[in-house]
């Protein structure tokens, strides 16, 4: 994205980019709800990863790693963001 902007003669980082990466968060969650969701995400990730190891473990570490990472990202995305 930055290279495309530079090629078109625009600045690489806009004020909107700076606000997105270093500005205040727009999402507000109570501490209790965060810790409940965080605990659920840890439990679900562990449980799903054990099942994935049993199912995909024999297929090799590359496939197992990809499946574990993608499923964990999905769980964390749904519960925490």
Phi and psi restraints in degrees (value plus and minus 20) as a CYANA .aco file:
   2 UNK   PHI     -84.5   -44.5
   2 UNK   PSI     -62.2   -22.2
   3 UNK   PHI     -84.0   -44.0
   3 UNK   PSI     -59.8   -19.8
   4 UNK   PHI     -83.3   -43.3
   4 UNK   PSI     -60.5   -20.5
   5 UNK   PHI     -85.5   -45.5
   5 UNK   PSI     -61.4   -21.4
   6 UNK   PHI     -83.0   -43.0
   6 UNK   PSI     -62.3   -22.3
   7 UNK   PHI     -83.1   -43.1
   7 UNK   PSI     -56.6   -16.6
   8 UNK   PHI    -100.8   -60.8
   8 UNK   PSI     -18.4    21.6
   9 UNK   PHI      64.9   104.9
   9 UNK   PSI      -9.4    30.6
  10 UNK   PHI    -118.2   -78.2
  10 UNK   PSI     142.8   182.8
  11 UNK   PHI     -86.4   -46.4
  11 UNK   PSI     128.1   168.1
  12 UNK   PHI     -85.0   -45.0
  12 UNK   PSI     -63.9   -23.9
  13 UNK   PHI    -137.3   -97.3
  13 UNK   PSI     107.3   147.3
  14 UNK   PHI    -114.9   -74.9
  14 UNK   PSI     152.7   192.7
  15 UNK   PHI     -84.4   -44.4
  15 UNK   PSI     -53.3   -13.3
  16 UNK   PHI     -83.6   -43.6
  16 UNK   PSI     -58.2   -18.2
  17 UNK   PHI     -84.9   -44.9
  17 UNK   PSI     -62.1   -22.1
  18 UNK   PHI     -84.0   -44.0
  18 UNK   PSI     -59.9   -19.9
  19 UNK   PHI     -85.8   -45.8
  19 UNK   PSI     -58.1   -18.1
  20 UNK   PHI     -85.2   -45.2
  20 UNK   PSI     -64.6   -24.6
  21 UNK   PHI    -106.6   -66.6
  21 UNK   PSI     -51.9   -11.9
  22 UNK   PHI    -146.7  -106.7
  22 UNK   PSI     -16.2    23.8
  23 UNK   PHI    -102.5   -62.5
  23 UNK   PSI     158.8   198.8
  24 UNK   PHI     -88.3   -48.3
  24 UNK   PSI     128.3   168.3
  25 UNK   PHI     -92.2   -52.2
  25 UNK   PSI     121.4   161.4
  26 UNK   PHI    -112.8   -72.8
  26 UNK   PSI     -32.8     7.2
  27 UNK   PHI    -112.2   -72.2
  27 UNK   PSI     104.2   144.2
  28 UNK   PHI    -140.4  -100.4
  28 UNK   PSI     108.1   148.1
  29 UNK   PHI    -155.2  -115.2
  29 UNK   PSI     121.1   161.1
  30 UNK   PHI     -87.1   -47.1
  30 UNK   PSI     135.0   175.0
  31 UNK   PHI     -82.8   -42.8
  31 UNK   PSI     -59.0   -19.0
  32 UNK   PHI     -84.7   -44.7
  32 UNK   PSI     -64.8   -24.8
  33 UNK   PHI     -85.3   -45.3
  33 UNK   PSI     -58.5   -18.5
  34 UNK   PHI     -81.1   -41.1
  34 UNK   PSI     -67.4   -27.4
  35 UNK   PHI     -88.3   -48.3
  35 UNK   PSI     -53.3   -13.3
  36 UNK   PHI     -85.6   -45.6
  36 UNK   PSI     -66.9   -26.9
  37 UNK   PHI     -85.6   -45.6
  37 UNK   PSI     -58.5   -18.5
  38 UNK   PHI     -84.3   -44.3
  38 UNK   PSI     -64.1   -24.1
  39 UNK   PHI     -83.3   -43.3
  39 UNK   PSI     -61.5   -21.5
  40 UNK   PHI     -83.6   -43.6
  40 UNK   PSI     -60.0   -20.0
  41 UNK   PHI     -85.3   -45.3
  41 UNK   PSI     -61.6   -21.6
  42 UNK   PHI     -83.2   -43.2
  42 UNK   PSI     -66.8   -26.8
  43 UNK   PHI     -82.3   -42.3
  43 UNK   PSI     -67.7   -27.7
  44 UNK   PHI     -84.7   -44.7
  44 UNK   PSI     -60.7   -20.7
  45 UNK   PHI     -82.6   -42.6
  45 UNK   PSI     -64.2   -24.2
  46 UNK   PHI     -82.6   -42.6
  46 UNK   PSI     -67.6   -27.6
  47 UNK   PHI     -82.9   -42.9
  47 UNK   PSI     -67.1   -27.1
  48 UNK   PHI     -85.8   -45.8
  48 UNK   PSI     -58.8   -18.8
  49 UNK   PHI     -85.4   -45.4
  49 UNK   PSI     -56.9   -16.9
  50 UNK   PHI     -84.5   -44.5
  50 UNK   PSI     -64.5   -24.5
  51 UNK   PHI     -83.0   -43.0
  51 UNK   PSI     -60.8   -20.8
  52 UNK   PHI     -86.1   -46.1
  52 UNK   PSI     -56.1   -16.1
  53 UNK   PHI     -83.5   -43.5
  53 UNK   PSI     -61.2   -21.2
  54 UNK   PHI     -87.4   -47.4
  54 UNK   PSI     -54.8   -14.8
  55 UNK   PHI    -105.6   -65.6
  55 UNK   PSI     -67.0   -27.0
  56 UNK   PHI    -123.4   -83.4
  56 UNK   PSI     -20.7    19.3
  57 UNK   PHI     -80.0   -40.0
  57 UNK   PSI     -56.2   -16.2
  58 UNK   PHI     -94.9   -54.9
  58 UNK   PSI     -31.8     8.2
  59 UNK   PHI    -104.6   -64.6
  59 UNK   PSI     -30.1     9.9
  60 UNK   PHI      98.7   138.7
  60 UNK   PSI     138.9   178.9
  61 UNK   PHI     -90.5   -50.5
  61 UNK   PSI     -51.4   -11.4
  62 UNK   PHI     -84.0   -44.0
  62 UNK   PSI     -69.1   -29.1
  63 UNK   PHI     -87.4   -47.4
  63 UNK   PSI     -61.1   -21.1
  64 UNK   PHI     -81.9   -41.9
  64 UNK   PSI     -62.7   -22.7
  65 UNK   PHI     -82.7   -42.7
  65 UNK   PSI     -63.9   -23.9
  66 UNK   PHI     -82.3   -42.3
  66 UNK   PSI     -64.6   -24.6
  67 UNK   PHI     -85.3   -45.3
  67 UNK   PSI     -63.2   -23.2
  68 UNK   PHI     -83.9   -43.9
  68 UNK   PSI     -65.4   -25.4
  69 UNK   PHI     -85.5   -45.5
  69 UNK   PSI     -65.6   -25.6
  70 UNK   PHI     -85.0   -45.0
  70 UNK   PSI     -61.9   -21.9
  71 UNK   PHI     -89.3   -49.3
  71 UNK   PSI     -58.1   -18.1
  72 UNK   PHI     -85.4   -45.4
  72 UNK   PSI     -59.9   -19.9
  73 UNK   PHI     -82.2   -42.2
  73 UNK   PSI     -62.0   -22.0
  74 UNK   PHI     -82.6   -42.6
  74 UNK   PSI     -63.0   -23.0
  75 UNK   PHI     -84.9   -44.9
  75 UNK   PSI     -67.9   -27.9
  76 UNK   PHI     -84.7   -44.7
  76 UNK   PSI     -59.5   -19.5
  77 UNK   PHI     -81.6   -41.6
  77 UNK   PSI     -63.3   -23.3
  78 UNK   PHI     -92.4   -52.4
  78 UNK   PSI     -54.9   -14.9
  79 UNK   PHI    -109.9   -69.9
  79 UNK   PSI     -52.2   -12.2
  80 UNK   PHI    -126.3   -86.3
  80 UNK   PSI     -39.3     0.7
